[in-house]
Amino acid sequence: MLNLSFDESKATEAAAFLLSLSGQTMNYMKLIKLLYLADRAALIRWGRPISTDRYVSMKHGPVLSNVFDLVNFGSLSEKAGSWSSMISNPSGYDVSLEREISEEDFEELSVAERKLLDEIWGEYGALDEWELVDLLHDVGEWQDPHGTSVPISYSEILRAGGRSEEFIAAVEGELSALDKKNRKRPDLDALDCR
């Protein structure tokens, strides 16, 4: 199964963008579901997800695995653009923006991705977390994990979205090549090789 390198900064920006549309605070399960819907739509439309997260089926529907961990445990990084610098730890079942955000806080998100997030908010933002759970139990890639979690592949999402096998193969090839190119290689000049 293809797993892309997770881009915490971009996932954080997507979450912050949705939080800004919601009035700065949202139930974290609702946020995770909206982010999944946005990634799913981006993958089906463009052949690329927004967050590059890994997806799993859990009891309450599909989940972005790394975002789930960020909500529950925070970021290991305190640098600008990290989850902890923009999004609060849960208070009850809600997360909030840690500070006022501006256009400059969305350097990683393209205009098309912001429009898609806005579209997802317009279509699903009025639903509560349990309505989103019910909705996502009906997507073709979700399967009941029976108390655990089951990985969801990009190809399963694309098939459920009606994409052809040729399209799926092309997307997986392109994403794999892109991920290999984007993985950081060690800076050999910075290593002390004496």
C-alpha positions in Angstrom: 0.0 0.0 0.0 1.3 3.4 -0.9 1.9 5.7 2.1 3.0 9.2 1.4 5.2 11.2 3.7 2.9 13.1 6.0 3.0 16.9 5.6 2.1 18.2 9.1 2.3 21.9 8.0 -0.2 21.4 5.1 -2.6 19.3 7.3 -2.4 22.0 10.0 -3.2 24.7 7.5 -6.2 22.7 6.2 -7.5 22.2 9.7 -6.9 25.9 10.6 -8.7 26.9 7.4 -11.8 24.8 8.4 -11.6 26.1 12.0 -11.6 29.7 10.7 -14.7 29.0 8.6 -16.4 27.5 11.7 -15.9 30.5 14.0 -12.5 29.2 15.4 -13.8 26.2 17.5 -15.1 22.9 16.4 -15.7 19.4 17.7 -12.5 17.5 16.8 -14.3 14.5 15.4 -16.2 16.8 13.1 -12.9 18.4 12.1 -11.3 15.1 11.3 -14.3 14.0 9.3 -14.3 17.2 7.2 -10.6 16.9 6.6 -11.2 13.3 5.4 -14.0 14.5 3.0 -11.7 17.2 1.6 -8.8 14.7 1.1 -11.2 12.2 -0.5 -12.6 14.8 -2.9 -9.1 16.1 -3.8 -7.9 12.5 -4.4 -10.9 11.6 -6.6 -10.8 14.9 -8.6 -7.1 15.6 -8.9 -5.4 12.4 -8.1 -3.7 14.0 -5.0 -4.9 14.4 -1.4 -4.4 17.6 0.5 -2.9 16.3 3.7 -0.9 13.2 2.5 -2.1 11.5 5.7 -2.7 7.8 6.0 -6.4 6.8 6.3 -7.9 4.1 8.5 -11.4 2.7 9.0 -12.4 3.0 12.7 -15.7 2.5 14.5 -16.9 6.0 13.7 -15.8 6.0 10.1 -12.7 6.9 8.2 -10.0 8.8 10.0 -6.8 10.7 9.1 -4.4 8.7 11.2 -1.7 11.4 11.8 -4.2 14.2 12.3 -6.0 11.9 14.9 -2.7 11.6 16.7 -2.0 15.3 16.5 -5.4 16.1 18.0 -4.8 13.6 20.8 -1.1 14.1 21.5 -0.1 17.3 19.9 2.9 18.0 17.7 6.4 17.0 18.5 7.5 20.3 16.9 6.9 23.8 18.2 8.0 25.5 15.0 5.8 27.8 13.1 3.3 26.0 11.0 3.2 22.9 13.3 -0.1 21.7 14.7 0.7 22.9 18.3 1.5 26.4 17.1 -1.9 26.9 15.5 -4.4 24.5 17.0 -5.2 23.9 20.7 -5.3 20.7 22.7 -8.8 19.4 23.0 -11.0 21.1 25.6 -13.8 18.6 26.2 -14.3 17.5 22.6 -13.5 20.7 20.9 -10.3 22.2 19.4 -9.7 25.9 18.6 -7.4 28.1 16.8 -4.5 29.1 19.1 -4.3 32.6 17.6 -5.7 34.9 15.0 -4.7 33.7 11.5 -4.2 35.6 8.3 -3.7 34.9 4.6 0.1 34.4 5.3 -0.7 31.4 7.5 -1.8 29.5 4.4 1.4 29.3 2.4 1.2 25.5 1.8 -2.4 25.4 0.6 -3.1 26.2 -3.1 -6.0 28.4 -4.1 -7.7 25.3 -5.5 -7.3 23.5 -2.2 -8.7 26.4 -0.3 -11.7 26.5 -2.6 -12.2 22.8 -2.1 -12.1 23.2 1.7 -14.6 26.0 1.4 -16.8 23.8 -0.8 -16.6 20.9 1.8 -17.5 23.4 4.6 -20.5 24.7 2.5 -21.8 21.2 1.8 -21.1 19.5 5.2 -20.3 22.2 7.7 -23.9 22.4 9.1 -23.8 18.7 10.0 -22.7 17.6 13.4 -20.1 15.0 14.1 -22.6 12.1 14.4 -24.3 13.0 11.1 -20.8 13.0 9.5 -20.1 9.6 11.0 -23.4 8.2 9.5 -22.5 9.8 6.1 -19.0 8.3 6.1 -20.2 4.9 7.1 -21.8 4.9 3.6 -18.6 5.6 1.6 -17.5 2.5 -0.3 -14.0 2.4 1.2 -15.0 2.3 4.8 -15.3 -1.2 6.4 -16.3 -2.0 10.0 -13.0 -2.6 11.8 -14.7 -4.6 14.6 -13.0 -2.7 17.5 -9.6 -2.1 15.8 -8.6 -0.1 12.7 -8.2 -1.1 9.1 -6.0 0.8 6.6 -7.7 2.5 3.7 -5.6 2.7 0.5 -5.7 5.5 -2.1 -6.9 2.9 -4.6 -9.9 1.9 -2.5 -10.9 5.6 -2.2 -10.5 6.1 -6.0 -12.5 2.9 -6.8 -15.3 4.0 -4.4 -15.2 7.4 -6.2 -15.8 5.7 -9.6 -12.3 6.1 -11.0 -11.0 3.7 -13.6 -8.2 1.2 -13.0 -6.0 3.0 -15.5 -6.6 6.3 -13.6 -5.8 4.6 -10.3 -2.6 3.0 -11.6 -1.5 6.4 -13.0 -2.2 8.2 -9.8 -0.4 5.6 -7.6 2.6 5.8 -9.9 2.7 9.6 -9.9 2.2 9.8 -6.1 4.9 7.2 -5.5 7.4 9.1 -7.8 6.5 12.4 -6.2 6.9 11.1 -2.7 10.4 9.6 -3.5 11.4 13.0 -4.9 10.1 14.9 -1.9 11.7 12.7 0.8 14.6 14.6 2.2 18.0 13.1 1.6 20.7 13.7 4.1 22.9 16.6 3.5 26.3 14.9 3.1 28.2 18.1 3.4 26.7 18.6 6.9 27.8 15.1 8.0 31.1 14.7 9.7 32.5 11.8 7.7 36.0 11.8 9.2 
